[in-house]
Amino acid sequence: MTDTLTRPVAAAPAPAAERPRHRPSLRLGSHAFLMLLLIAFLAPVAWAIVSSFKQPNDIIRDPLGFDVSTFTLQNFLAMFQDVPIASGFLNTGIVLVIKGGITLFFAPLAAFAFAKYDFLGKNLIFGAVLVTLMLPTIVLIIPLLLEMKALGWVNTYQALILPGAIDAFAIFWMRQVITAVPDELLDAARVDGASEFGIYWRVILPVIRPGLAGLAVLTIMNIYNDFVWPVVVASSDRMATLQVVLSTLAQNITGNRIGADYATVTGELLAASSIALIPLLVLFIVLQRHFINGILAGSVKG
Amino acid sequence: MTISTLPSAAPRRTRRPSAARLRRRSAPYLFVLPFVAIFLAFSVYPLIFTARLSFTNWRGSGAAEWVGWGNYTYLLTSEAFWNSLGNSAILWLLIVPIQVVLAVLVAVLLNSAKLRLRGLYRVAFIVPFVTPLVAVAQIWVVLFDQQYGAVNAILGVFGLPDIGWLTTSAWSKPTLALLFLWKTTGFIVIILLSGLQSIDQSMYEAAELDGATKLRQLWSITVPLLRRTIMFAVVLQTLAVFQMFAEPFVVTQGGPYNSTTTAGYYLYNHITRGDLGTGAANSFLLVILVMVLSLFFVRLLRAKD
């Protein structure tokens, strides 16, 4: 940096020289690199969606083949017949709305307390939040399952919703966001006679909307994709979430590895996987900008 | 602890300062209460239960017998336990270094304002991240099938022999690592992008005037300033790799020959066998390991500051 000061003359034509510095070859190189990665990142999903419309036998005989004239809905029809995918969607939807609602309301509320108040035990409780972050989910599975059995909650919505509602990462992250809100804003609201909860509702929540949008997308993703806990606690067909339905299908495939059976199950599997990934893909592509900006808004800075 | 930092609120509230103060003092407790209640019921209580369980030979029913440190010494002297840690360590090596280098390159390129098609690239890197793991894992099973899979079909086009991606212990780990890389690199890119946003652009302008090449700028400015964010990503991914469970569960069931029995999957094995006491002890060994690794990386970060 000090060098620039010693060479003012050489630096003078810099604005004009700046453009040619990005040589076309370099720009071409980075595009080639990104394009290659783009193909690698999109190919498996594209392949799965395309293959789900193929005849089961064709998927196996010629996995790279592509003939639109032979496309069929056979895999989807078979899949709807064989696995409770509709109720899987319904269960996932119910859990998503309630658990997501709890997280999006209570996590910023707790984060608000950690960011803007001093209270006895604050550090202790926040330390607990951080420890929870490091705890492998699987560690708690045995005792949680036993707890659910004792409560009579196995195969219920409570069991799917309550453990893990208000997740630690959400608190940790919202605290970062809320810390950045200026204290003057809160003081002004207090002067105007706002209650402490009123401050949360009318001042904090509107101000942190970008971060909240990012949290919403992450929360939706986590709940939608969660599978280990639901497999353990909600394995009955009636309660199975979408991911549980999918993983049951997956276990079928390893059980049926011979000939026609393999083709049929593979077809159903690809149909189910394609259907399962479409809602979030659409959601994300529609909310792409909010999602990335939201995550950047809550990011760990410095 | 006292609320002396807010003098502006005082003047108008001189009449009933105590009531307002009381409300303000009690508010944070009410705000954290829902979290604390859920935390106590579904994290702390189960954790204490697990701690006790780890000293017994309980199998899910009947009476539990106190075995002291028995489960721990059993695990620490068992080959299968160390094999599971070894598998996770190899997966870490196959994943984290590659992922960090790749993600830094992608993030830097995506951060450039002059890049065309930026929106398209961003979407592409996010697609794997938003795709349900179970769906992806199943696609992997089909894609990498030795006999019928598309990957071997592509190799065949080039006259290369079929590879037993998921059926030989030499290839099972790289195949699993590829799945993990594919699935999570987009997320690391987003985290790194957030770190890049906080770098002062004037440093690049200065370097540009000095005639520093792009590669030189990347190495001398971006990487050092991004160190904290990179370390954060490394810690996150270390936790994730050592807890990895769903991938081997769906794709390989820990095989072939236990080559993909990760630390997380091995833990699950105790549960399916009904060996709950050993499973609990294994949980704690894993927690300790994960915490030591996290602290190690945090220290590494601090040491250079």
HADDOCK unambig.tbl for C-alpha pairs under 7 A between the chains (distance, minus, plus):
assign (segid A and resid 1 and name CA) (segid B and resid 206 and name CA) 5.96 0.50 0.50
assign (segid A and resid 1 and name CA) (segid B and resid 207 and name CA) 6.81 0.50 0.50
assign (segid A and resid 3 and name CA) (segid B and resid 210 and name CA) 6.87 0.50 0.50
assign (segid A and resid 4 and name CA) (segid B and resid 206 and name CA) 6.76 0.50 0.50
assign (segid A and resid 4 and name CA) (segid B and resid 209 and name CA) 6.71 0.50 0.50
assign (segid A and resid 4 and name CA) (segid B and resid 210 and name CA) 6.24 0.50 0.50
assign (segid A and resid 11 and name CA) (segid B and resid 209 and name CA) 6.10 0.50 0.50
assign (segid A and resid 14 and name CA) (segid B and resid 209 and name CA) 6.78 0.50 0.50
assign (segid A and resid 38 and name CA) (segid B and resid 121 and name CA) 6.53 0.50 0.50
assign (segid A and resid 38 and name CA) (segid B and resid 124 and name CA) 5.67 0.50 0.50
assign (segid A and resid 38 and name CA) (segid B and resid 125 and name CA) 6.89 0.50 0.50
assign (segid A and resid 41 and name CA) (segid B and resid 124 and name CA) 6.35 0.50 0.50
assign (segid A and resid 41 and name CA) (segid B and resid 125 and name CA) 6.42 0.50 0.50
assign (segid A and resid 41 and name CA) (segid B and resid 128 and name CA) 6.75 0.50 0.50
assign (segid A and resid 41 and name CA) (segid B and resid 182 and name CA) 6.67 0.50 0.50
assign (segid A and resid 42 and name CA) (segid B and resid 124 and name CA) 6.24 0.50 0.50
assign (segid A and resid 48 and name CA) (segid B and resid 139 and name CA) 6.55 0.50 0.50
assign (segid A and resid 60 and name CA) (segid B and resid 148 and name CA) 5.02 0.50 0.50
assign (segid A and resid 61 and name CA) (segid B and resid 148 and name CA) 6.79 0.50 0.50
assign (segid A and resid 63 and name CA) (segid B and resid 149 and name CA) 6.45 0.50 0.50
assign (segid A and resid 63 and name CA) (segid B and resid 150 and name CA) 5.00 0.50 0.50
assign (segid A and resid 64 and name CA) (segid B and resid 150 and name CA) 6.05 0.50 0.50
assign (segid A and resid 106 and name CA) (segid B and resid 34 and name CA) 6.98 0.50 0.50
assign (segid A and resid 109 and name CA) (segid B and resid 31 and name CA) 5.63 0.50 0.50
assign (segid A and resid 110 and name CA) (segid B and resid 31 and name CA) 5.18 0.50 0.50
assign (segid A and resid 110 and name CA) (segid B and resid 32 and name CA) 4.46 0.50 0.50
assign (segid A and resid 110 and name CA) (segid B and resid 35 and name CA) 6.92 0.50 0.50
assign (segid A and resid 113 and name CA) (segid B and resid 28 and name CA) 4.80 0.50 0.50
assign (segid A and resid 113 and name CA) (segid B and resid 31 and name CA) 6.18 0.50 0.50
assign (segid A and resid 113 and name CA) (segid B and resid 32 and name CA) 6.72 0.50 0.50
assign (segid A and resid 117 and name CA) (segid B and resid 28 and name CA) 6.45 0.50 0.50
assign (segid A and resid 118 and name CA) (segid B and resid 1 and name CA) 5.43 0.50 0.50
assign (segid A and resid 119 and name CA) (segid B and resid 1 and name CA) 6.19 0.50 0.50
assign (segid A and resid 135 and name CA) (segid B and resid 287 and name CA) 6.35 0.50 0.50
assign (segid A and resid 136 and name CA) (segid B and resid 243 and name CA) 5.94 0.50 0.50
assign (segid A and resid 136 and name CA) (segid B and resid 287 and name CA) 6.95 0.50 0.50
assign (segid A and resid 139 and name CA) (segid B and resid 283 and name CA) 5.10 0.50 0.50
assign (segid A and resid 140 and name CA) (segid B and resid 46 and name CA) 6.11 0.50 0.50
assign (segid A and resid 140 and name CA) (segid B and resid 47 and name CA) 6.48 0.50 0.50
assign (segid A and resid 143 and name CA) (segid B and resid 46 and name CA) 4.96 0.50 0.50
assign (segid A and resid 143 and name CA) (segid B and resid 49 and name CA) 6.36 0.50 0.50
assign (segid A and resid 143 and name CA) (segid B and resid 50 and name CA) 6.22 0.50 0.50
assign (segid A and resid 144 and name CA) (segid B and resid 42 and name CA) 6.81 0.50 0.50
assign (segid A and resid 144 and name CA) (segid B and resid 46 and name CA) 5.86 0.50 0.50
assign (segid A and resid 163 and name CA) (segid B and resid 42 and name CA) 5.47 0.50 0.50
assign (segid A and resid 166 and name CA) (segid B and resid 35 and name CA) 6.29 0.50 0.50
assign (segid A and resid 187 and name CA) (segid B and resid 8 and name CA) 6.92 0.50 0.50
assign (segid A and resid 187 and name CA) (segid B and resid 9 and name CA) 6.44 0.50 0.50
assign (segid A and resid 190 and name CA) (segid B and resid 9 and name CA) 6.57 0.50 0.50
assign (segid A and resid 191 and name CA) (segid B and resid 9 and name CA) 5.59 0.50 0.50
assign (segid A and resid 196 and name CA) (segid B and resid 24 and name CA) 6.59 0.50 0.50
assign (segid A and resid 196 and name CA) (segid B and resid 27 and name CA) 6.47 0.50 0.50
assign (segid A and resid 221 and name CA) (segid B and resid 130 and name CA) 6.57 0.50 0.50
assign (segid A and resid 225 and name CA) (segid B and resid 132 and name CA) 4.96 0.50 0.50
assign (segid A and resid 225 and name CA) (segid B and resid 133 and name CA) 6.64 0.50 0.50
assign (segid A and resid 243 and name CA) (segid B and resid 134 and name CA) 6.46 0.50 0.50
assign (segid A and resid 246 and name CA) (segid B and resid 134 and name CA) 6.68 0.50 0.50
assign (segid A and resid 246 and name CA) (segid B and resid 135 and name CA) 6.99 0.50 0.50
assign (segid A and resid 247 and name CA) (segid B and resid 134 and name CA) 6.31 0.50 0.50
assign (segid A and resid 247 and name CA) (segid B and resid 250 and name CA) 6.97 0.50 0.50
assign (segid A and resid 250 and name CA) (segid B and resid 138 and name CA) 6.35 0.50 0.50
assign (segid A and resid 250 and name CA) (segid B and resid 250 and name CA) 6.66 0.50 0.50
assign (segid A and resid 270 and name CA) (segid B and resid 139 and name CA) 6.90 0.50 0.50
assign (segid A and resid 273 and name CA) (segid B and resid 135 and name CA) 4.67 0.50 0.50
assign (segid A and resid 277 and name CA) (segid B and resid 131 and name CA) 5.43 0.50 0.50
assign (segid A and resid 277 and name CA) (segid B and resid 132 and name CA) 6.21 0.50 0.50
assign (segid A and resid 280 and name CA) (segid B and resid 130 and name CA) 6.31 0.50 0.50
assign (segid A and resid 281 and name CA) (segid B and resid 127 and name CA) 6.82 0.50 0.50
assign (segid A and resid 281 and name CA) (segid B and resid 130 and name CA) 6.66 0.50 0.50
assign (segid A and resid 285 and name CA) (segid B and resid 123 and name CA) 6.96 0.50 0.50
assign (segid A and resid 296 and name CA) (segid B and resid 194 and name CA) 4.95 0.50 0.50
assign (segid A and resid 299 and name CA) (segid B and resid 194 and name CA) 5.95 0.50 0.50
assign (segid A and resid 301 and name CA) (segid B and resid 195 and name CA) 6.28 0.50 0.50
assign (segid A and resid 301 and name CA) (segid B and resid 198 and name CA) 6.95 0.50 0.50
assign (segid A and resid 302 and name CA) (segid B and resid 228 and name CA) 6.98 0.50 0.50
